[in-house]
Amino acid sequence: NYISATLALYLDMFNVFQSLLMLLGIMGGDSD
C-alpha cells in the first residue's frame, strides 16, 4: 500500500514535470 501510494505520487509528479517541460519547449519554439 505504501509503495503503491509513493509510486503513484512519483508518477504524478513526473507527469506534471514532463508537461511543464513540453509547455516550455512549445513556448520557446513559438518565441524563436
C-alpha distance matrix in Angstrom:
0.0 3.8 5.5 5.0 6.2 8.6 9.8 10.5 12.3 14.2 15.3 16.5 18.4 19.9 21.0 22.7 24.3 25.6 27.0 28.7 30.2 31.5 33.0 34.7 36.0 37.4 39.0 40.5 41.8 43.4 44.9 46.3
3.8 0.0 3.8 5.4 5.2 6.2 8.5 10.0 10.7 12.2 14.2 15.4 16.6 18.3 19.9 21.3 22.5 24.2 25.8 27.1 28.6 30.2 31.7 33.0 34.5 36.2 37.6 38.8 40.5 42.1 43.3 44.7
5.5 3.8 0.0 3.8 5.5 5.1 6.0 8.5 9.9 10.4 12.1 14.1 15.2 16.2 18.0 19.9 20.8 22.1 24.1 25.6 26.6 28.2 30.0 31.3 32.4 34.3 35.9 37.0 38.4 40.3 41.6 42.7
5.0 5.4 3.8 0.0 3.8 5.5 5.1 6.1 8.6 9.8 10.5 12.2 14.2 15.2 16.3 18.4 19.9 20.9 22.4 24.3 25.6 26.7 28.5 30.2 31.3 32.7 34.5 35.9 37.1 38.8 40.4 41.6
6.2 5.2 5.5 3.8 0.0 3.8 5.4 5.1 6.2 8.6 9.9 10.5 12.3 14.2 15.2 16.6 18.3 19.9 21.1 22.6 24.3 25.7 27.0 28.6 30.1 31.6 33.0 34.5 36.0 37.5 38.9 40.4
8.6 6.2 5.1 5.5 3.8 0.0 3.8 5.5 5.1 6.1 8.6 9.8 10.5 12.2 14.1 15.4 16.4 18.2 19.9 21.1 22.4 24.2 25.7 26.9 28.3 30.2 31.5 32.7 34.4 36.1 37.2 38.5
9.8 8.5 6.0 5.1 5.4 3.8 0.0 3.8 5.4 5.0 6.1 8.5 9.9 10.4 12.1 14.2 15.2 16.2 18.2 19.9 20.9 22.2 24.2 25.6 26.6 28.3 30.1 31.2 32.5 34.4 35.8 36.9
10.5 10.0 8.5 6.1 5.1 5.5 3.8 0.0 3.8 5.5 5.1 6.1 8.6 9.8 10.4 12.4 14.2 15.2 16.5 18.4 19.9 20.9 22.5 24.3 25.5 26.9 28.5 30.1 31.3 32.8 34.5 35.8
12.3 10.7 9.9 8.6 6.2 5.1 5.4 3.8 0.0 3.8 5.4 5.0 6.2 8.5 9.8 10.6 12.2 14.2 15.3 16.5 18.3 19.9 21.1 22.5 24.2 25.7 27.0 28.4 30.1 31.5 32.8 34.3
14.2 12.2 10.4 9.8 8.6 6.1 5.0 5.5 3.8 0.0 3.8 5.4 5.1 6.1 8.6 10.0 10.5 12.2 14.2 15.3 16.4 18.2 19.9 21.0 22.3 24.2 25.7 26.7 28.3 30.1 31.3 32.5
15.3 14.2 12.1 10.5 9.9 8.6 6.1 5.1 5.4 3.8 0.0 3.8 5.5 5.0 6.1 8.6 9.7 10.4 12.2 14.2 15.2 16.3 18.2 19.8 20.8 22.3 24.2 25.4 26.6 28.4 30.0 31.1
16.5 15.4 14.1 12.2 10.5 9.8 8.5 6.1 5.0 5.4 3.8 0.0 3.8 5.4 5.1 6.3 8.6 9.9 10.6 12.4 14.3 15.3 16.5 18.4 19.9 21.1 22.6 24.3 25.7 27.0 28.5 30.1
18.4 16.6 15.2 14.2 12.3 10.5 9.9 8.6 6.2 5.1 5.5 3.8 0.0 3.8 5.4 5.2 6.1 8.6 9.9 10.6 12.3 14.2 15.3 16.5 18.2 19.9 21.0 22.3 24.2 25.7 26.8 28.3
19.9 18.3 16.2 15.2 14.2 12.2 10.4 9.8 8.5 6.1 5.0 5.4 3.8 0.0 3.8 5.5 5.0 6.1 8.5 9.8 10.5 12.2 14.1 15.2 16.3 18.2 19.8 20.8 22.3 24.2 25.5 26.5
21.0 19.9 18.0 16.3 15.2 14.1 12.1 10.4 9.8 8.6 6.1 5.1 5.4 3.8 0.0 3.8 5.5 5.2 6.2 8.6 9.9 10.5 12.2 14.2 15.2 16.4 18.3 19.8 20.9 22.5 24.2 25.5
22.7 21.3 19.9 18.4 16.6 15.4 14.2 12.4 10.6 10.0 8.6 6.3 5.2 5.5 3.8 0.0 3.8 5.5 5.1 6.2 8.6 9.8 10.5 12.2 14.1 15.2 16.4 18.2 19.8 21.0 22.3 24.0
24.3 22.5 20.8 19.9 18.3 16.4 15.2 14.2 12.2 10.5 9.7 8.6 6.1 5.0 5.5 3.8 0.0 3.8 5.4 5.1 6.2 8.6 9.8 10.5 12.2 14.2 15.3 16.3 18.2 19.9 20.9 22.2
25.6 24.2 22.1 20.9 19.9 18.2 16.2 15.2 14.2 12.2 10.4 9.9 8.6 6.1 5.2 5.5 3.8 0.0 3.8 5.4 5.1 6.1 8.6 9.8 10.4 12.2 14.1 15.1 16.3 18.2 19.7 20.7
27.0 25.8 24.1 22.4 21.1 19.9 18.2 16.5 15.3 14.2 12.2 10.6 9.9 8.5 6.2 5.1 5.4 3.8 0.0 3.8 5.4 5.0 6.1 8.6 9.7 10.5 12.2 14.1 15.2 16.4 18.2 19.7
28.7 27.1 25.6 24.3 22.6 21.1 19.9 18.4 16.5 15.3 14.2 12.4 10.6 9.8 8.6 6.2 5.1 5.4 3.8 0.0 3.8 5.4 5.0 6.1 8.5 9.8 10.5 12.1 14.1 15.2 16.3 18.0
30.2 28.6 26.6 25.6 24.3 22.4 20.9 19.9 18.3 16.4 15.2 14.3 12.3 10.5 9.9 8.6 6.2 5.1 5.4 3.8 0.0 3.8 5.4 5.1 6.0 8.6 9.8 10.3 12.1 14.1 15.1 16.1
31.5 30.2 28.2 26.7 25.7 24.2 22.2 20.9 19.9 18.2 16.3 15.3 14.2 12.2 10.5 9.8 8.6 6.1 5.0 5.4 3.8 0.0 3.8 5.4 5.0 6.1 8.6 9.8 10.4 12.2 14.1 15.1
33.0 31.7 30.0 28.5 27.0 25.7 24.2 22.5 21.1 19.9 18.2 16.5 15.3 14.1 12.2 10.5 9.8 8.6 6.1 5.0 5.4 3.8 0.0 3.8 5.4 5.1 6.1 8.5 9.8 10.5 12.2 14.0
34.7 33.0 31.3 30.2 28.6 26.9 25.6 24.3 22.5 21.0 19.8 18.4 16.5 15.2 14.2 12.2 10.5 9.8 8.6 6.1 5.1 5.4 3.8 0.0 3.8 5.5 5.1 6.0 8.5 9.8 10.3 12.0
36.0 34.5 32.4 31.3 30.1 28.3 26.6 25.5 24.2 22.3 20.8 19.9 18.2 16.3 15.2 14.1 12.2 10.4 9.7 8.5 6.0 5.0 5.4 3.8 0.0 3.8 5.4 5.1 6.1 8.5 9.8 10.3
37.4 36.2 34.3 32.7 31.6 30.2 28.3 26.9 25.7 24.2 22.3 21.1 19.9 18.2 16.4 15.2 14.2 12.2 10.5 9.8 8.6 6.1 5.1 5.5 3.8 0.0 3.8 5.5 5.1 6.1 8.6 9.8
39.0 37.6 35.9 34.5 33.0 31.5 30.1 28.5 27.0 25.7 24.2 22.6 21.0 19.8 18.3 16.4 15.3 14.1 12.2 10.5 9.8 8.6 6.1 5.1 5.4 3.8 0.0 3.8 5.4 5.1 6.1 8.5
40.5 38.8 37.0 35.9 34.5 32.7 31.2 30.1 28.4 26.7 25.4 24.3 22.3 20.8 19.8 18.2 16.3 15.1 14.1 12.1 10.3 9.8 8.5 6.0 5.1 5.5 3.8 0.0 3.8 5.4 5.0 6.0
41.8 40.5 38.4 37.1 36.0 34.4 32.5 31.3 30.1 28.3 26.6 25.7 24.2 22.3 20.9 19.8 18.2 16.3 15.2 14.1 12.1 10.4 9.8 8.5 6.1 5.1 5.4 3.8 0.0 3.8 5.5 5.1
43.4 42.1 40.3 38.8 37.5 36.1 34.4 32.8 31.5 30.1 28.4 27.0 25.7 24.2 22.5 21.0 19.9 18.2 16.4 15.2 14.1 12.2 10.5 9.8 8.5 6.1 5.1 5.4 3.8 0.0 3.8 5.4
44.9 43.3 41.6 40.4 38.9 37.2 35.8 34.5 32.8 31.3 30.0 28.5 26.8 25.5 24.2 22.3 20.9 19.7 18.2 16.3 15.1 14.1 12.2 10.3 9.8 8.6 6.1 5.0 5.5 3.8 0.0 3.8
46.3 44.7 42.7 41.6 40.4 38.5 36.9 35.8 34.3 32.5 31.1 30.1 28.3 26.5 25.5 24.0 22.2 20.7 19.7 18.0 16.1 15.1 14.0 12.0 10.3 9.8 8.5 6.0 5.1 5.4 3.8 0.0
